[in-house]
Amino acid sequence: RRYKRRLRDHHAQRSEPAARFDAPDYTIRSSDEEEEPEPEGLNPVIVAESKISIQELAVGEAVMQMDISEKPFLVFRNGSHGRINVVYRRDDGNIGWIDPDLVENKKP
């Protein structure tokens, strides 16, 4: 309830709706211990594929969206620089944030 109110209040401040774009979503089949071990070199099987919308959000908004959806991670476009970022729930209960730096931006 707290996050929904904060999310609603925060979005009320935006002058225009958050940008969205479609991206593929894949579900990878996990291996069970009872199954025979697969020979090396084989890739996991993709068992589901769907399209999702990736929103342009601030990091705090992304964390709230992840908590509301009760999913372990959320992929979003960072509103401050426009790159794809990920927030995720760590095993210790804290939130992790992945903000990859583009190769072009790295200095030698």
C-alpha positions in Angstrom: 0.0 0.0 0.0 2.8 2.4 0.9 4.5 1.8 -2.5 1.4 2.3 -4.4 0.7 5.6 -2.8 4.3 6.8 -3.3 4.2 5.6 -6.9 0.9 7.4 -7.5 2.2 10.6 -5.9 5.5 10.4 -7.8 3.8 9.9 -11.2 1.4 12.8 -10.6 4.5 15.1 -10.8 5.4 13.9 -14.3 4.3 16.2 -17.1 4.3 13.4 -19.7 3.8 9.7 -19.3 6.9 7.4 -19.0 8.2 6.2 -22.3 7.9 2.5 -23.1 9.3 0.2 -25.7 8.8 -3.5 -26.4 11.6 -6.1 -25.8 11.7 -9.9 -25.9 11.3 -11.8 -22.6 12.7 -15.3 -22.2 12.1 -18.0 -19.6 14.9 -20.6 -19.3 14.1 -24.1 -18.1 15.9 -24.9 -14.9 17.6 -28.3 -14.5 16.4 -30.7 -11.8 19.0 -32.7 -9.9 17.2 -35.9 -10.8 17.8 -35.4 -14.5 20.9 -36.8 -16.2 23.7 -34.3 -16.5 23.9 -32.8 -19.9 27.1 -33.0 -21.9 29.2 -29.9 -21.9 28.7 -27.5 -24.7 24.9 -27.7 -24.7 22.9 -24.6 -24.0 19.8 -24.4 -21.8 16.4 -24.7 -23.6 14.2 -21.7 -23.9 10.8 -22.8 -22.8 8.8 -19.5 -23.1 9.2 -16.3 -25.1 7.0 -13.2 -24.8 7.2 -9.4 -25.4 7.3 -7.0 -22.4 7.3 -3.3 -22.2 10.3 -1.6 -20.7 9.5 1.6 -18.9 11.7 4.6 -18.5 12.0 5.1 -14.8 14.2 6.5 -12.0 16.0 3.8 -9.9 13.7 4.4 -6.9 10.6 4.1 -9.2 12.0 0.8 -10.6 12.5 -0.6 -7.0 8.9 0.3 -6.2 7.6 -1.3 -9.4 9.6 -4.5 -8.6 8.2 -4.6 -5.1 4.6 -4.1 -6.3 5.0 -6.8 -8.9 6.6 -9.2 -6.4 9.1 -10.3 -9.1 12.8 -10.9 -8.3 14.1 -8.4 -10.8 13.0 -5.5 -13.1 14.6 -4.4 -16.3 14.1 -0.7 -17.1 15.5 2.3 -19.0 17.2 4.7 -16.6 15.5 8.1 -17.0 18.7 10.0 -16.2 20.8 8.6 -19.0 18.6 6.4 -21.1 20.5 3.1 -20.8 19.0 -0.2 -19.8 19.4 -1.0 -16.1 18.3 -3.8 -13.8 17.3 -3.8 -10.2 17.0 -7.1 -8.3 16.4 -8.6 -4.9 19.6 -10.1 -3.4 19.7 -13.3 -1.4 20.4 -11.2 1.7 17.2 -9.3 1.2 18.8 -6.1 0.0 18.3 -4.5 -3.5 21.0 -4.8 -6.1 21.3 -2.3 -9.0 23.1 -3.1 -12.3 24.0 0.0 -14.4 26.2 -1.3 -17.2 28.7 1.2 -18.6 28.8 1.2 -22.4 32.1 0.1 -24.0 32.2 3.4 -25.9 32.1 5.4 -22.6 35.1 3.6 -21.1 38.4 5.4 -21.2 41.6 3.4 -22.0 
